[in-house]
Every structure is written in structure tokens, then in C-alpha cells.
Amino acid sequence: MCTCITYHHYFGRNLDLDHSYQEEVTITPRHLSFHFRNGTVLDHHPAMIGMAYNCDGYPLYYDATNEYGLSIAGLNFPNNAVYTPAEEGRINVAAFELIPWLLAQYQSVAEVKNVLPQIHLTNEAFAPALPSAPLHWMIADQNESIVFEVTKDGNHVYDDPIGVMTNNPTFDIQLWNLTKYRSVSSEQAPSTFATQLQLDADSLGMSGIGLPGDWSSSSRFVKAAFTKLNSAAPDQENHLVSQFFHILGAVEQPRGCSRLGDDKYEITIYSSCCDMETGIYYYHTYDNSTIHAVDLHAEDLNTEKLIAYRLVDEPVFDFQNR
Ligand SMILES: C[C@H](CCC(=O)NCCS(=O)(=O)O)[C@H]1CC[C@H]2[C@@H]3[C@H](O)C[C@@H]4C[C@H](O)CC[C@]4(C)[C@H]3C[C@H](O)[C@]12C
């Protein structure tokens, strides 16, 4: 399972999976040549930074942000995503190409909104061993968020007024599901059980009783939305980044709670937070909770080859008395 959010001018996600592809924080410089399957070649485009599995010099991005702050993340959408073979006369884009296709050509969600209805997502594999993955995408900039889903009845572009996305079911149902939780609150609410029975509160947080605590996709959607929309953090970079990871932390997956069989468990492999204003990509991993960062603009972006940083994932303990 995965969860993606925006918060202030930050965009990021939890990547929940049972295995890693050895993904890396990856910068695509402005002159890396993209040869898209529809024949388009782009060898001059905005630079981008994000998490990718790099294969033969090609960035298979999971999530990324370009120089203008336009940001995209792909999340699992099994049994719902529908991609079909390329068709003559359409804007055919292989599903694995969607992130670079958009980030290499557009600067804002407003622009992308007009383009998405015309895109035909195809099922072309990157390589025989890497067939297309069933995904849907959250796309954001500093002003707004949308969700792009391609299902059996076509392309859907939803406004995402809360800046949260998880996995199944489709986004319209996820949003509607929130209405069930309309009474939960971060405030200490008065006793309303019955007029003739006044109940005292045992602790703070009791008005949140009813919020789901499990790791299903629809439950994470509700928990992440509540946590994000009630978040309060000092308006300073370091506090906002810290708060961002706390919001994602409310829905992260500890090893053991979502078992896939044998010794396989879905865990939050990494959590990311990209500053859409500066292009700094912050992350931490399952075993190393130190927040590491890679700065897009600390690199020479007028080059042609990918720049990649291995994730720091070893547990490290910072002793204070030895
Ligand atoms: C599985 C990942 C999403 C995690 C997620 O949403 N899990 C939810 C599980 S559940 O439904 O709720 O059970 C997705 C996100 C990005 C995907 C990767 C990217 O799309 C890049 C390539 C694309 C290739 O076609 C397949 C390998 C791959 C390297 C993908 C593997 C996998 O599908 C990834 C890593």
C-alpha cells in the first residue's frame, strides 16, 4: 500500500511494498535524451528529481518533481487500471513513461489537466522482465492536486481538494467515504452520549475515536486526510518537513501487520517529501529514520546522464554518552 500527500509546498509519499528494486534518489538533468515509444524524442527539458529504479540509464520513476515544482507519484491500482495497445492517431504513452512525459513538457497542474484526457496509456513494457504496473497517479503543484485514473470506462481526472491519495478503490469513492467520519474531531468534544448520562473524558484524542487504525487503503486515506487537515506546525522549513513525515508516519506500515505469505510483509520502504519550491528531496527509510536530503540545484543540470544517490538504509544509533 502506499500513501501520497501534499502539505504546504511539499509533495511526498510512503512507498509500501514487500521488496525493494534498489531504487535511488535520481536526478534527470536537462539534456538526458528521452526516446518515447510514440517516437517523440525530447533531449532538452526541465530537470527532475525523485525516486526511481534506474535501468540501463533510464529513470523508472515512482515519484518525481520537476524544476517548476510539478510533481507526480504512481501508486498501485490493481484490478482497476486498464492500459491497452497503442492506437493510430492518439497520444500513446506507455504507463512507465507517464512521469517523464509530463514532467519533461509541463510546468503546472492547470496545463496537465488539459492534456490528460487526450492521453492514451498503453501497456507497452519497459522490458520483458518489467511488465507495466497497474497504477494511478497523484499530480500536484504548489496550488492544487489532481488524481489521474484510467479504468475500463476511460480516463478520469479528479480534483483532489484534500491533497491525499492511497490505492483502491477509485478516487471518487475514497472521497465519498470520508462522509462516514464527518463527526470525528481533533477537539475535546462534550459528552453527547445521552442527555441523562454525562461521561467524563479519560484522555485527549477521544473525539478521534471512530477513525480507522488498520492499514487498508481506504482506512489510510481517512487517517492521512484527518492527520493532514488537522496538522499544526510552525511555518519554518525544518518544522514543516518534520511535520510532513509525521503525517506520513500516521499511516506507515510496520513489518508484520500486512502479511503477504511466508516471510513476506508489506512495509514502508521509504517515505519522501519533496520541496516543490526548491527541488530538495528529503527521505527516510524503514531502518534509518534520519532524514536525508538531495538537492536538485546542487548538481550541474546541463548534462546528459542520470545522477543517482543510493538510499541510506542501515540503522544508525546516535549515542549521547559514548
Ligand atoms: C508497487 C509500487 C506502488 C506501491 C503501492 O502502491 N503499494 C500498494 C499495495 S496495495 O495495492 O495497496 O496492496 C509501484 C510504484 C511505482 C512502481 C514502479 C514504477 O512504475 C517504475 C517501474 C515500471 C515497470 O513497468 C515495472 C517496475 C517499476 C519499477 C514499478 C514497480 C512497482 O509497480 C512500483 C514500485
The ligand as an ORCA input file, in Angstrom:
! r2SCAN-3c Opt
* xyz 0 1
  C       4.235     -1.166     -6.145
  C       4.606      0.326     -6.136
  C       3.449      1.070     -5.506
  C       3.335      0.707     -4.055
  C       1.888      0.610     -3.697
  O       1.043      1.400     -4.055
  N       1.575     -0.451     -2.976
  C       0.203     -0.681     -2.601
  C      -0.068     -2.134     -2.451
  S      -1.789     -2.406     -2.411
  O      -2.267     -2.326     -3.754
  O      -2.443     -1.440     -1.612
  O      -1.901     -3.720     -1.844
  C       4.836      0.869     -7.551
  C       5.054      2.394     -7.565
  C       5.964      2.696     -8.754
  C       6.128      1.340     -9.447
  C       7.373      1.168    -10.326
  C       7.435      2.255    -11.406
  O       6.198      2.337    -12.112
  C       8.598      2.015    -12.367
  C       8.645      0.592    -12.953
  C       7.588      0.379    -14.031
  C       7.695     -1.017    -14.639
  O       6.673     -1.160    -15.584
  C       7.520     -2.065    -13.535
  C       8.581     -1.888    -12.476
  C       8.591     -0.476    -11.848
  C       9.878     -0.410    -11.025
  C       7.341     -0.244    -10.956
  C       7.223     -1.312     -9.840
  C       6.049     -1.074     -8.880
  O       4.845     -1.235     -9.564
  C       6.105      0.357     -8.281
  C       7.326      0.407     -7.371
*
